[in-house]
Amino acid sequence: MLDAYTLVFASLLITTGTLGDRYGRKRLFIIGLGLFGLSSLGAALSVSINMLIGFRALLGIGGAMIMPSTLSILIDVFRDGKERAKAIAIWTSIFSIGAGIGPIIGGLLINSFHWSSVFFLNVPIVAVGILGGIVLVPESKDPRAPKPDFPGVSLSVIGLVALVYSMISLGEKGWSSPVVWITLGIAIVFLSAFGWWENHSPNPMLPLEFFKNRAFSGANVALTISSFGMMGSMYLFSQYFQSVEGYSPLISALCMLPLTPVVFLSTMLSVRVNRKMGTRFTMSLGLVLTGIALFLFSRIVALHTNYGLVLVSLFINGVGIGFTMSPATTSIMNSLPPNRAGIGSAMNDTTRQLGGALGIAMLGAVLNSIYRSGVGSLEGVKGISSGLFQHIISSVQSAQAATIGASPELSSLVSTVSRQAFVNGMKESFLLASLAMVLAAIAAIMILPARQVRTNKLPEASEDIEAL
């Protein structure tokens, strides 16, 4: 149910971004909202797992139509550099707000009502969005957009589906699974073919010459690696609060909530810092701060960690996220002409999704490997059958659930050993994530220019002349 959305959403972003440039970003935005609302209604009314999975996939299509359109519309509406930077910062902050309050609202709804209420909630929100879009949002598109690149679309979708699925399988099954290597091989073949085609096509969907721009390529590299560490670590944070500290999903979400205002405030502050010090300094500072936060948590995490120390780590992480995401998005969008805003927005979203999926997969794989090694000492212990051991070794949640009804001594032993093994895995995973942040900071310093020159001023002027 979870993977159906991620798989479809991440694989279609580049395609929908180019469609918005050609046929109209507002149009694609409204259609995407409509599809998202109808799919949410269908998911809420689902009477089987397969039906729910199908509507989750349709939600992914709707989301892929909405996301690139939102940012590309902002780029068209806000032409002034300072106003555009503020708009992008606010746009970026919305992610932190959603990530913070979404689990809390979802937990409250599920605890108070039926699970379907989570999907029903989307319907009125979508209705307001459609009405506001029709009334307030101007239409924009590229009058010189090339014809649809159908071979490029096919190659990119197949390649990205295989890539995202390989990451998902890696997190679930580990490196030893043949599925991981088969799907990764398919991804390499089709994405390589996509790159070759785009380099030779008369109407490329994603012109590879964009990557010659250091501001564009550097921001994408840094954004991918930073999403790897940030999304992967956030996933493990929630697992830690529930599986080790024993908090409910709702309390776990509340523990993560302080991160939201910190990200919002630091994102808005990053606009000023970016203007004075440049994107390279601002992004590098953000990445280093995130690396420090993750390293700190890797040192303090234990079976019972003082929440005050966790809060310090979350605060530093929030500042790092705020100083990274907004400047990276601004760098990507300012490096492209406004008529290609859709593909710029799509690349921004795609790198976030791919980096996040890779982070969850690889950090999860590291954690699982160390966890399985840690609970291996329980094999053969009196009272632990081979069937029970398979439950224990599969995950810390399964280990705790499997011993319900067992003797207090056995339950306590399995709980302690499994939770300690999970904590040991978290230490190494967060250490890896902090290293990824350092590498991202180095990449940002080496690739990004000290000061970015907006390359989209000339195309804007030419468009105005052409219109006259």
C-alpha positions in Angstrom: 0.0 0.0 0.0 2.9 2.4 0.8 5.1 1.4 -2.1 2.3 1.8 -4.8 2.3 5.5 -4.2 6.0 6.1 -4.0 6.7 3.9 -7.1 4.3 5.7 -9.4 4.9 9.2 -8.0 8.7 9.2 -8.3 8.8 7.6 -11.7 6.4 10.1 -13.4 7.7 13.4 -12.1 10.1 14.1 -15.0 7.3 13.2 -17.5 4.6 15.3 -15.9 7.1 18.2 -15.5 7.6 18.3 -19.3 3.9 17.9 -20.0 3.2 21.0 -17.8 5.7 23.1 -19.8 4.0 22.1 -23.0 0.3 22.0 -22.2 0.0 24.4 -19.3 1.1 24.1 -15.7 -2.2 25.4 -14.3 -4.1 22.9 -16.4 -2.0 20.0 -15.2 -2.2 21.3 -11.6 -6.0 21.3 -11.7 -6.3 17.9 -13.4 -3.8 16.5 -10.8 -5.8 17.9 -7.9 -9.0 16.4 -9.3 -7.4 13.0 -9.8 -5.9 13.1 -6.3 -9.3 14.0 -4.8 -11.2 11.2 -6.7 -8.5 8.7 -5.9 -8.6 9.6 -2.2 -12.4 9.1 -2.2 -11.9 5.7 -4.0 -9.2 4.7 -1.4 -11.6 5.7 1.5 -14.3 3.5 0.0 -12.1 0.5 -0.8 -13.4 -2.8 0.2 -10.3 -4.9 -0.5 -6.5 -4.6 -0.3 -6.1 -4.7 -4.1 -8.6 -2.0 -4.5 -6.8 0.2 -2.0 -3.5 -0.5 -3.6 -4.9 0.5 -7.0 -6.2 3.8 -5.8 -2.9 4.5 -4.0 -1.2 4.1 -7.4 -3.7 6.6 -8.9 -2.9 9.0 -6.0 0.7 8.7 -7.1 -0.3 9.8 -10.6 -2.2 12.8 -9.2 0.7 13.7 -6.9 3.1 13.6 -9.8 1.0 16.0 -11.8 0.6 18.4 -8.8 4.2 18.7 -7.5 6.1 19.9 -10.5 3.3 22.3 -11.4 3.3 24.0 -8.0 6.9 25.1 -8.1 6.9 26.0 -11.8 3.8 28.2 -11.3 5.7 30.0 -8.5 8.6 30.6 -10.9 6.3 32.2 -13.4 4.4 34.3 -10.9 7.4 35.6 -9.0 9.8 37.2 -11.5 11.7 39.4 -9.0 14.7 37.5 -7.6 14.1 38.4 -4.0 10.4 37.7 -4.1 11.1 34.4 -5.9 13.6 33.3 -3.2 11.0 34.0 -0.5 8.3 32.2 -2.4 10.5 29.1 -2.8 11.5 29.2 0.9 7.8 29.2 1.9 7.1 26.4 -0.7 9.9 24.4 0.8 8.7 25.0 4.4 5.3 23.5 3.6 7.1 20.1 3.4 8.3 20.4 7.0 4.9 21.5 8.2 3.2 18.5 6.4 5.9 16.1 7.7 5.4 17.4 11.2 1.6 17.6 11.5 0.6 14.9 9.0 1.4 11.9 11.3 -0.3 13.7 14.2 -3.5 14.4 12.3 -3.4 10.9 10.8 -2.9 9.4 14.3 -5.8 11.4 15.8 -8.1 10.5 12.9 -7.3 6.8 13.1 -7.6 6.7 16.9 -11.0 8.5 16.8 -12.5 7.3 13.6 -12.1 4.7 10.9 -8.9 4.4 8.9 -10.7 5.7 5.8 -11.0 9.1 7.5 -7.4 9.8 6.5 -8.4 9.6 2.8 -11.7 11.4 3.3 -9.8 14.4 4.7 -8.1 14.9 1.4 -11.4 15.5 -0.5 -12.4 19.0 1.0 -8.7 20.1 0.9 -8.5 19.2 -2.8 -11.8 21.0 -3.4 -10.4 24.2 -1.9 -7.2 23.8 -3.9 -9.1 23.4 -7.2 -11.3 26.5 -6.5 -8.2 28.6 -5.5 -6.3 27.4 -8.5 -9.1 28.3 -10.9 -9.6 31.7 -9.5 -6.1 32.8 -8.5 -3.5 30.9 -10.5 -2.6 32.2 -13.9 -1.9 29.8 -16.8 1.7 29.5 -18.0 3.5 27.3 -20.5 6.3 27.2 -23.0 5.0 28.4 -26.4 8.1 26.9 -28.1 7.9 23.5 -26.2 8.9 20.6 -28.4 6.6 17.7 -29.3 6.2 15.0 -26.7 9.3 12.8 -26.5 7.5 9.4 -26.3 10.7 7.2 -26.4 12.2 9.4 -23.7 9.0 9.0 -21.6 9.0 5.3 -21.9 12.6 4.8 -21.1 12.6 7.2 -18.1 9.4 5.7 -16.6 10.6 2.1 -16.9 14.1 3.0 -15.6 12.8 5.0 -12.7 10.2 2.4 -11.7 13.0 -0.3 -11.7 15.3 2.0 -9.7 12.8 2.9 -7.0 11.6 -0.7 -6.8 15.2 -1.9 -6.3 15.6 0.6 -3.5 12.4 -0.5 -1.8 13.4 -4.1 -2.2 16.9 -3.3 -0.7 15.3 -1.9 2.4 13.0 -4.9 2.8 15.2 -7.8 1.7 18.8 -6.6 1.9 21.6 -6.9 -0.7 21.4 -10.7 -1.0 18.0 -10.6 -2.7 18.1 -11.4 -6.4 15.2 -9.0 -6.9 17.4 -6.1 -5.8 20.1 -6.8 -8.4 17.7 -7.7 -11.2 15.7 -4.5 -10.9 18.8 -2.4 -10.4 20.3 -3.9 -13.6 17.1 -3.1 -15.5 17.2 0.5 -14.1 20.8 0.9 -15.2 20.1 -0.3 -18.7 17.0 1.8 -19.3 18.3 4.9 -17.7 21.5 4.6 -19.7 19.4 4.2 -22.8 17.3 7.3 -21.7 20.5 9.3 -21.4 21.7 8.2 -24.8 18.4 9.0 -26.4 18.1 12.4 -24.8 21.6 13.3 -26.1 20.6 12.3 -29.7 16.9 13.2 -29.8 15.9 16.4 -31.7 13.2 17.0 -29.1 14.7 15.9 -25.7 12.5 15.7 -22.7 15.4 16.4 -20.4 18.2 18.2 -22.3 21.5 16.9 -20.8 23.1 20.2 -21.5 21.4 21.4 -18.4 23.8 19.4 -16.3 26.7 21.5 -17.7 25.4 24.3 -15.5 27.2 23.9 -12.2 24.4 25.5 -10.3 21.9 23.0 -11.6 24.1 19.8 -11.4 25.7 20.8 -8.0 22.3 21.5 -6.4 20.9 18.2 -7.6 23.8 16.2 -6.4 23.7 17.9 -3.0 19.9 17.6 -2.8 20.1 13.9 -3.6 22.7 13.1 -1.0 21.1 15.3 1.7 17.7 13.7 1.1 19.4 10.3 1.5 20.5 11.2 5.0 17.6 13.3 6.1 14.7 11.1 5.0 16.5 7.9 6.0 17.2 9.3 9.4 13.7 10.6 9.9 12.3 7.1 9.1 14.6 5.6 11.7 13.8 8.3 14.3 10.1 7.3 14.2 11.0 3.6 14.4 13.2 4.3 17.5 10.5 6.1 19.4 8.0 3.4 18.8 10.1 0.2 18.9 12.7 1.1 21.5 11.2 3.7 23.7 7.8 2.1 23.5 5.8 5.2 22.6 2.5 5.1 20.6 2.6 6.3 17.0 0.8 9.5 18.1 3.3 10.2 20.9 6.2 9.4 18.5 4.8 12.0 16.1 4.6 14.5 18.9 8.3 13.8 19.7 9.2 14.7 16.2 7.0 17.8 16.1 9.5 20.4 17.4 11.5 19.8 14.2 8.7 21.5 12.2 9.0 25.1 13.5 12.8 25.0 13.5 12.8 24.0 9.8 10.3 26.7 8.9 12.2 29.5 10.7 15.6 28.4 9.4 14.3 28.1 5.9 13.1 31.7 6.0 16.4 32.8 7.5 18.3 30.9 4.8 16.9 33.4 2.2 18.9 36.2 3.8 22.0 34.1 4.4 21.9 32.9 0.8 21.5 36.5 -0.5 24.6 37.7 1.5 26.9 34.6 1.5 25.8 32.7 -1.6 24.3 29.3 -2.3 27.6 27.4 -1.9 28.2 28.6 1.6 24.6 28.3 2.7 24.0 24.8 1.5 27.4 23.6 2.8 26.6 25.0 6.2 23.2 23.3 6.2 24.7 20.0 5.2 27.4 20.2 7.8 24.9 21.0 10.5 22.7 18.0 9.5 25.8 15.8 9.6 26.6 17.1 13.1 23.1 16.4 14.3 23.1 12.8 12.9 26.6 12.1 14.4 25.4 13.4 17.7 22.4 11.1 17.7 24.6 8.2 16.8 26.6 8.8 19.9 23.8 9.4 22.4 21.2 6.8 21.3 20.6 4.0 23.8 17.7 1.9 25.2 16.6 4.9 27.2 17.9 8.2 25.8 17.2 11.5 27.5 14.7 13.3 25.3 16.4 16.6 26.0 19.5 15.3 24.2 17.3 14.0 21.3 15.7 17.5 21.1 19.1 19.1 20.7 19.9 16.8 17.8 16.5 17.5 16.3 17.0 21.3 16.5 20.4 21.2 14.9 19.0 18.9 12.2 16.1 21.3 11.6 18.5 24.2 11.1 20.5 22.1 8.7 17.5 21.1 6.7 16.3 24.7 6.4 19.7 25.9 5.2 19.9 23.1 2.6 16.6 22.6 0.9 15.5 26.1 0.0 18.8 27.3 -1.4 19.1 24.0 -3.4 15.7 24.5 -4.9 16.4 28.1 -5.7 19.7 27.2 -7.3 18.0 24.6 -9.5 15.1 26.9 -10.6 17.3 30.0 -11.2 19.7 28.0 -13.4 17.0 27.2 -16.0 15.0 29.6 -18.2 11.3 30.1 -17.0 10.0 28.3 -20.0 11.6 25.1 -18.7 10.4 25.6 -15.1 8.4 22.4 -15.2 11.4 20.1 -15.9 13.4 22.1 -13.3 10.7 21.5 -10.7 10.5 17.8 -11.7 14.2 17.3 -11.3 14.0 19.0 -7.8 11.2 16.6 -6.8 12.8 13.6 -8.4 16.1 14.0 -6.7 14.4 14.4 -3.3 12.3 11.2 -3.9 15.2 9.1 -5.2 17.6 10.3 -2.5 15.0 9.7 0.2 14.1 6.2 -1.1 17.8 5.3 -1.3 18.4 6.6 2.2 15.5 4.6 3.7 16.7 1.5 1.8 20.4 1.7 2.5 20.2 2.9 6.1 17.5 0.3 6.7 19.6 -2.4 5.2 22.6 -1.5 7.4 20.3 -1.5 10.5 18.7 -4.8 9.6 22.1 -6.5 9.0 23.4 -5.4 12.4 20.1 -6.2 14.0 20.1 -9.8 12.7 23.6 -10.3 13.8 22.7 -8.9 17.3 19.7 -11.2 17.9 21.6 -14.2 16.5 22.6 -15.0 20.1 19.0 -15.9 20.8 19.1 -18.9 18.4 18.9 -22.1 20.4 18.0 -20.5 23.7 15.6 -22.6 25.7 12.0 -21.7 24.9 12.8 -20.1 21.5 11.7 -22.4 18.7 12.9 -22.1 15.1 9.6 -20.5 14.2 9.8 -18.0 17.0 13.4 -17.2 16.1 12.3 -16.4 12.5 9.9 -13.8 13.9 12.6 -12.4 16.2 15.1 -12.1 13.4 12.7 -10.4 10.9 12.3 -7.2 12.9 12.3 -5.7 16.4 8.5 -5.2 16.1 7.9 -8.8 15.3 10.3 -9.9 18.1 8.2 -8.0 20.7 4.9 -9.2 19.2 6.0 -12.8 19.0 6.7 -13.1 22.7 3.3 -12.0 23.8 2.0 -14.8 26.1 5.5 -16.2 26.7 7.0 -16.4 30.2 8.0 -13.0 31.7 11.7 -14.0 31.8 11.7 -15.0 28.1 9.7 -11.9 27.0 12.1 -9.7 28.9 15.2 -11.4 27.4 13.9 -11.1 23.8 12.8 -7.5 24.3 16.1 -6.4 25.7 18.3 -8.2 23.2 16.2 -7.2 20.2 15.9 -3.5 21.2 19.7 -3.3 22.0 20.4 -4.9 18.6 18.1 -2.3 17.0 19.9 0.5 18.8 23.3 -0.8 17.7 22.1 -0.8 14.1 20.8 2.8 14.5 24.3 3.9 15.7 25.9 2.6 12.5 23.1 3.8 10.3 23.2 7.4 11.7 27.0 7.4 11.4 26.7 6.5 7.7 24.1 9.2 7.3 26.4 11.8 8.9 29.2 10.7 6.6 26.8 11.2 3.6 26.1 14.7 4.8 29.9 15.5 4.8 30.2 14.1 1.3 27.3 16.3 0.2 28.9 19.4 1.7 32.2 18.6 -0.1 30.3 18.1 -3.3 28.5 21.4 -2.9 31.7 23.3 -2.3 33.5 21.7 -5.3 30.6 21.9 -7.8 28.5 24.9 -7.0 29.7 28.4 -8.1 30.5 30.9 -5.4 27.8 33.2 -6.7 25.0 32.2 -9.0 24.1 34.3 -12.0 20.4 33.9 -12.9 20.4 32.5 -16.4 16.7 33.1 -16.8 16.6 36.8 -17.2 17.3 36.8 -20.9 14.6 34.2 -21.8 12.1 36.2 -19.8 12.9 39.3 -21.8 12.8 37.4 -25.1 9.4 36.0 -24.2 8.1 39.5 -23.6 9.5 40.8 -26.9 8.0 37.8 -28.7 4.6 38.4 -27.1 4.7 42.0 -28.2 
